[in-house]
Amino acid sequence: MDTKKLDTGSEDAISWLPHEVLGDILSRVPTKLAASTSVLSKKWRDMFALVHNLDFDNFVFLQPEDGKRERDEIRECFRNFVDRTLALQCASPLKKFSLKYHIGDDSEMDHMYPWIRNAVERGVVELDVSIEPTYGDILLPHEFFMSNTLVKLTLGTRISFGKFPPDLSLPALKSLFLDSVVFEYEDLCHVLLPGCPVLEDLVVRHKYFEALPYCISSRSIKKLSVHYDCELEIGPYSIMSFDAPSLVSL
């Protein structure tokens, strides 16, 4: 059987691929590598705007050298990288946004809020936020629980939401993973879960983190995993109850 090579002239073969294909390819490689292609030409800057998966991890920036976490220039380098990358993306649709962020002080939270807000406003489908604060709890704004497109949400650790707004709404959310996330005692049962009418998979984990057990009530949940690894006094608020008639896996 005869085979013919594609005549691309002086250009490389990959540049002849459709824009949507190139965008999908760049979405499958690490974000830092995908973003580096934007310096090749204006065409590749346009290609990067089609990337629909973004993954930022400042643990990579801060490791493995000793003392790297304390170096302000390294932390600033990561913040600038995220800001520039999101600017290159403009407001293109986003399927997945992952952020792993070791926070050194309160000022770094001011940078983090716009990043997540950017993802929510662009209709993100899967959101994974893993935060490691140096001390205390991280308080996230309630707007992160107001998305019509979010299908999978992973949050942790030592994140605090305080009192949820009564109009909380995640109508498309099917998978929720909460790792050492704190909010008002009854808000899980009476505010968060009612705001997730199609939720099927719920994981609640508290590891080395003091928190009261919850009442978990949902007619849609099919798979439930609960893990508490902390010392609690036995009392009226240390009893966990379940009301999940559709449950098939516990």
Secondary structure, 3 states (H helix, E strand, C coil): CCCCCCCCCCCCHHHHCCHHHHHHHHHCCCHHHHHHHHHCCHHHHHHHCCCCEEEEEHHHHHCCCCCHHHCHHHHHHHHHHHHHHHHHHCCCCCCEEEEEEEECCHHHHHHHHHHHHHHHHCCCCEEEEEEEECCCCEECCHHHHECCCCCEEEEEEEEEEECCCCCCECCCCCEEEEEEEEECCCHHHHHHHHHCCCCCEEEEEEECCCCCCCEEECCCCCEEEEEEECCCCCCCCCCCEEECCCCCEC
